[in-house]
Amino acid sequence: MPKDAAKMPESAWKLVFYTMSWSYSTYLLFFTSYSFFQDPPSVFYNWKSGMSVPADIAIAYLIQGSFYGHSIYATVYMDAWRKDSAVMVVHHIITLALISFSYAFRYHNVGILVLFLHDINDIQLEFTKLNVYLKSRGGGYHLINDVLSNMGSVSFSITWFWFRLYWFPLKVLYATCVSSLQSVPSIPFYFFFNTLLLTLLLMNIYWFLFIVVFVVKVLKVKEVNDVREYEDEDGNKAAAGLLKNPPRAENNDDGAGHHISAQGRKHVQNGITKDKHL
């Protein structure tokens, strides 16, 4: 479908980035001397204001900060607009703030743990979306992409709950809310950082509601689409009319790669600025 083709570059780019970034944070947490995942309170052991940031962690921060800085612009002006796009912009701003301030005030150990617990879900999400787009291409149905999209959906739903709603509070929030005061009783910016992290948890819960809706649609054996997309009732009526009165071939090329939302916003191919407002 043209609208799927317009969104494929967005998902392909994010799949490549999140795979590389999560692989790197996995390397730091499980193949180096850092024990932050196995022993979360260790993120504050020997903590000092103005302490040096290890080069390998600084590299991860540089990459992630650059990506989320660009993502704020991309969500507003480049990516297809969805129901949760405004929340996504808020998410990117909070994430960029966490990355910037945690580096500046030496909460970098916590940051690596947060990135590890979140990036894995984005890998599975973009992988699933790509296979949903690819299962109907070239005028035919491709079973392998359908199977992969279903497998990705199941894996995504499970790991979202496990990593973001179970491990994130257990390992990150407990360390920042409780262990930090035990290791550094007068630790600065305590309420500021924990407020941002709790806001991140609330957004994870918000998006989990979309996942629940998605699972319900699957159980009802409905066509599986991104439940965050705006539904176009007028477009559905028009589609029904086209089945009865198909247009002539010469009229079909007008509007390829475009999608009009219920709010009148135009979705064009990825990379072209669109008329959208938060």
C-alpha positions in Angstrom: 0.0 0.0 0.0 1.3 3.5 -0.7 0.9 4.7 2.9 2.9 1.7 4.1 5.6 2.4 1.5 5.9 5.9 2.9 6.4 4.6 6.5 8.9 1.9 5.6 12.0 4.1 5.6 11.1 5.4 9.0 10.8 1.8 10.5 13.9 0.5 8.6 16.1 3.3 9.9 14.8 2.9 13.5 15.3 -0.9 13.3 19.0 -0.4 12.3 19.7 2.2 15.0 18.0 0.5 17.9 19.6 -2.8 17.1 23.1 -1.2 17.1 22.4 0.9 20.2 20.9 -2.0 22.2 23.7 -4.3 21.2 26.2 -1.8 22.5 24.5 -1.3 25.9 24.2 -5.1 26.2 28.0 -5.3 25.6 28.6 -2.7 28.3 26.3 -4.4 30.9 27.2 -8.0 30.3 30.7 -8.2 28.7 32.6 -5.6 30.7 33.3 -5.0 34.4 30.1 -3.0 34.9 27.6 -4.8 37.2 24.7 -2.4 37.0 22.2 -4.9 35.8 23.1 -7.7 38.3 23.6 -5.2 41.2 21.5 -2.0 40.5 22.6 -0.2 43.7 26.2 -0.3 42.3 25.3 2.6 40.0 25.9 4.9 43.0 28.9 3.2 44.5 31.8 5.7 44.8 29.6 8.3 43.3 31.1 11.9 43.4 29.9 15.1 41.9 32.0 15.9 38.8 33.5 12.4 38.6 34.9 11.4 35.2 32.7 9.6 32.7 34.3 6.5 31.2 34.9 6.8 27.5 32.8 3.8 26.5 29.7 5.2 28.4 30.4 8.7 26.9 30.2 7.2 23.4 26.8 5.6 24.1 25.6 9.0 25.4 26.8 10.8 22.4 25.0 8.4 20.0 21.8 8.3 22.0 21.7 12.1 22.5 22.2 12.8 18.8 19.4 10.3 17.9 16.8 11.7 20.3 17.6 15.2 19.4 16.9 14.4 15.7 13.8 12.3 16.7 12.0 15.4 18.1 12.3 17.0 14.7 11.5 13.8 12.8 8.4 13.0 14.8 6.9 16.5 14.1 8.0 17.0 10.5 9.0 13.7 8.9 7.3 10.7 10.4 3.7 9.6 9.7 1.4 11.2 12.3 -0.3 8.9 14.8 -2.6 9.2 17.8 0.3 9.0 20.2 2.7 11.3 18.2 2.2 14.2 20.7 3.1 11.8 23.6 6.0 10.6 21.5 7.3 14.1 21.2 7.1 14.5 25.0 8.8 11.1 25.4 11.7 12.3 23.2 12.1 15.6 25.1 12.1 13.8 28.4 14.6 11.2 27.1 16.9 13.9 25.8 16.6 15.8 29.1 17.5 12.6 31.0 20.4 11.9 28.7 21.8 15.5 28.9 21.3 16.1 32.6 22.3 12.6 33.7 25.6 13.1 31.8 26.2 16.6 33.1 25.4 15.6 36.7 27.1 12.2 36.5 24.1 9.9 36.6 25.5 8.1 33.6 25.5 4.6 35.1 21.8 4.8 35.6 21.4 6.1 32.0 23.0 3.0 30.5 20.7 0.8 32.4 17.6 2.8 31.3 18.7 2.6 27.7 19.2 -1.1 27.8 15.7 -1.7 29.3 14.0 0.4 26.6 15.8 -0.1 23.3 15.0 -3.9 23.0 11.3 -3.1 22.7 11.9 -0.6 19.9 13.8 -3.3 17.9 10.9 -5.7 18.1 8.3 -2.9 17.3 10.1 -1.8 14.1 10.8 -5.4 13.1 7.1 -6.2 13.4 6.0 -3.1 11.6 8.3 -3.8 8.7 6.9 -7.3 8.3 3.3 -6.0 8.5 4.1 -3.7 5.6 5.9 -6.4 3.6 3.3 -9.2 3.9 1.1 -7.5 1.2 3.4 -6.3 -1.5 3.5 -6.6 -5.3 -0.2 -7.4 -5.4 0.4 -10.7 -3.4 0.3 -12.1 0.1 3.6 -13.3 1.7 3.2 -15.9 4.4 6.7 -15.6 5.8 6.3 -11.9 6.6 2.9 -12.6 8.2 4.4 -15.3 10.4 7.3 -13.0 11.4 5.0 -10.1 12.2 2.9 -12.4 14.5 6.0 -13.7 16.2 7.3 -10.1 16.6 4.0 -9.0 18.1 4.0 -11.7 20.7 7.6 -11.1 21.6 7.1 -7.3 21.7 4.1 -7.6 24.1 5.9 -9.9 26.5 9.2 -8.0 26.6 7.4 -4.6 26.9 5.8 -5.8 30.2 8.9 -7.6 31.4 11.5 -4.9 30.6 9.6 -1.6 31.0 6.9 -2.4 33.6 8.8 -5.0 35.7 12.5 -4.6 35.4 12.5 -0.8 35.0 10.8 -0.1 38.4 12.6 -3.0 40.1 16.1 -2.1 38.9 16.1 1.5 38.0 13.5 3.2 40.1 14.5 1.3 43.3 18.1 2.2 42.7 17.3 5.9 42.1 14.6 6.3 44.8 16.0 4.1 47.6 19.6 3.0 47.0 20.8 6.4 46.0 20.0 7.9 49.4 21.7 5.0 51.1 24.9 5.4 49.1 24.8 9.3 48.9 22.4 10.7 51.5 22.7 14.2 50.2 22.7 13.3 46.5 21.8 16.3 44.3 18.8 16.6 41.9 17.1 13.6 43.6 13.5 14.8 43.0 14.3 16.2 39.5 15.6 12.9 38.1 13.1 10.7 39.8 10.3 12.9 38.5 11.5 12.4 35.0 12.0 8.6 35.5 8.5 8.3 37.0 7.0 10.2 34.0 8.8 7.8 31.7 7.1 4.9 33.6 3.7 6.5 33.2 4.3 6.8 29.4 5.3 3.2 29.3 2.0 2.3 31.0 0.1 4.5 28.5 1.6 2.7 25.6 1.0 -0.6 27.2 -2.7 0.2 26.9 -2.2 0.3 23.1 -0.6 -3.1 23.3 -3.6 -4.5 25.2 -5.9 -3.1 22.5 -3.7 -4.7 19.9 -3.9 -8.1 21.6 -7.7 -7.9 21.8 -7.9 -7.2 18.1 -5.7 -10.2 17.4 -7.9 -12.4 19.6 -10.9 -11.2 17.7 -9.2 -12.2 14.5 -9.4 -8.8 13.0 -7.0 -7.3 10.5 -4.0 -6.3 12.5 -2.9 -2.7 11.9 -1.1 -0.1 14.0 -3.7 0.8 16.6 -2.1 4.2 16.9 -3.1 5.3 13.4 -5.8 7.8 12.9 -8.9 6.1 11.5 -10.5 7.8 8.5 -14.2 7.1 8.4 -14.7 9.1 5.2 -11.9 7.1 3.6 -13.6 3.9 4.6 -16.8 5.1 3.0 -15.0 6.1 -0.1 -13.2 2.7 -0.3 -16.6 1.0 -0.2 -17.8 3.2 -3.1 -14.7 2.3 -5.1 -15.6 -1.4 -4.8 -18.8 -0.6 -6.6 -17.5 1.9 -9.1 -13.8 1.4 -9.7 -12.0 4.5 -11.1 -10.3 4.5 -14.4 -6.6 3.7 -14.5 -5.6 7.2 -15.4 -7.1 8.6 -12.2 -5.2 6.3 -9.9 -1.8 8.0 -9.8 -3.1 11.2 -8.1 -2.5 11.0 -4.4 -0.1 8.0 -4.5 1.9 7.9 -1.3 -0.5 10.2 0.5 -3.0 9.6 3.3 -5.5 12.1 4.7 -6.3 11.7 8.4 -9.7 12.4 10.1 -8.3 15.7 11.3 -7.3 16.8 7.8 -3.5 16.3 8.2 -1.7 15.0 5.1 0.6 12.0 5.4 3.1 12.1 2.6 6.2 10.1 2.0 8.8 9.9 4.7 11.2 12.9 4.7 8.7 15.5 3.3 7.5 18.1 5.7 3.8 17.9 6.4 1.2 20.3 7.8 0.8 19.0 11.4 0.3 20.7 14.7 0.8 19.3 18.2 
